[in-house]
Amino acid sequence: MEIKFRAWNGFKMIYKFFISAEGQIFLDKNPHGVDMSNVTGIYPPNYNHYTIMQFTGRHDCQGIEIYEKDVCEFDNEIWQIEYGGDGSYYILSETRMIPLHEIASDEIKKIGNRFENPELLKGE
């Protein structure tokens, strides 16, 4: 499985960033668009209130990567992807929980995520 992360900064998804050993998040560009990835002392964001989400290693029926906090359609229901803390990812509906690895990629479709599409989780 490819290990990748994304982060929600309260406004948009960020895909290019670094996490220090202390857990601090650093962007690879400063606000002026200058590439800082080869500079010592990479520019940190003004705040560190990011929600980090890991790639599950799975793709949906259209080949789209599935991350934690994604919202998917499966079995005529709306589900959210969550990390279980036991090394596994799960899909959760209002009434059920299924290990993600038990679902074939052609049976699940990513339709958004909880941050950019909160309306998809109308039951919460």
C-alpha positions, -999 to 999 in steps of 0.1 A, spaced: 0 0 0 12 34 -9 14 56 22 -1 90 15 -19 117 35 -40 147 29 -51 175 53 -81 197 57 -71 232 68 -106 245 75 -109 259 39 -95 233 14 -78 200 11 -40 201 11 -20 173 -5 15 186 -4 29 191 31 54 177 55 49 165 91 78 169 115 87 143 141 70 167 166 38 166 146 40 201 132 27 205 96 48 224 70 36 234 36 58 230 5 50 265 -7 47 298 12 18 322 7 36 339 -21 38 307 -42 76 303 -38 87 266 -38 102 261 -3 108 223 -5 145 227 -11 151 254 15 162 247 51 136 258 75 105 250 55 77 276 58 51 266 84 15 276 81 1 303 104 -19 278 124 -17 241 130 -54 231 132 -53 206 104 -72 173 102 -49 147 87 -64 118 67 -45 87 54 -51 70 20 -67 37 27 -49 19 -1 -82 13 -18 -99 28 -49 -136 31 -58 -154 18 -89 -140 47 -109 -104 42 -98 -106 72 -74 -84 70 -42 -104 65 -10 -91 84 21 -103 86 57 -134 109 61 -145 102 25 -182 98 19 -192 69 -4 -222 51 -18 -225 14 -11 -255 -9 -9 -279 20 -16 -267 39 15 -243 67 23 -212 57 42 -182 74 57 -147 60 58 -131 58 92 -99 44 107 -106 18 134 -74 22 154 -66 -15 149 -49 -9 116 -81 -13 95 -104 11 78 -142 7 81 -172 21 63 -199 34 86 -235 41 79 -260 53 105 -267 17 115 -238 -5 102 -201 -9 102 -182 -30 77 -144 -35 73 -134 -17 40 -113 -47 29 -144 -68 27 -159 -46 0 -149 -50 -37 -138 -18 -54 -165 -21 -80 -192 -20 -53 -182 13 -37 -183 49 -52 -167 79 -36 -191 109 -38 -172 134 -16 -158 139 19 -172 152 52 -154 186 50 -161 197 14 -195 180 12 -211 180 47 -246 179 32 -239 143 22 -240 134 59 -274 150 65 -281 125 93 -253 139 115 
